[in-house]
Amino acid sequence: MNNGMNDPIEVIKHNISPTPRRGSNGSLYIEKQYSTVKGSSRINYALANGYDAIEGIIINEWELFRKS
């Protein structure tokens, strides 16, 4: 990686439950809409170097990756 940003990040999109969920201590659990699968260090690089947008790819086949 020359400048830390050669490849896009890969993310998965979660299905958010319509029913409120609670954590183990009873506090409301806030579900994430997206999670980084590959390239999380690129997010840190972008923040440290003043990027306001970076390229990302939504991986819809996450279940296939997780099973292998």
Secondary structure, 3 states (H helix, E strand, C coil): CCCCCCCCEEEEECCCCCCCEECCCCCEECCCCEEEEECHHHHHHHHHCCCCCCCEEECCCHHHHHHC
